[in-house]
Amino acid sequence: MENLLTETIADLTSNNRKPSDVCWCGNEDSGWFSWDKFAELANKQYDAGYGSSEVFDNLKIVGKDWWLERREYDGSEWWVYKEYPKKPSNKICPETVFKDDYDDIL
């Protein structure tokens, strides 16, 4: 059994983030709520192992330029940390954005 709040704080910490860095929780379709509300609702044990998933799979924890999103495989659940891609310093002029069987895209 896992505690969703403890798991979430551990994932934040492992990515050098803390609860005070969270801007909102929820999802793009349904709406948002505060970290405090999340902490209240998430302070509960759940079975993160295989079987049926228990946490909404569209739940996100969102910061300024990063977010946690839920992943699930065969009922096993976890957070995935994502950041906005950093813009490269070098500008390129590719000849195509399509690949063939032998070359990388760029």
Secondary structure, DSSP 8 states (H G I E B T S, - for coil): -EEHHHHHHHHHHHTT--GGG--EEEETTTEEE-HHHHHHHH-SEE--SSSS--S-TT-EEE-SSEEEEEEEETTEEEEEEEE-----SS----S-S---SSS---
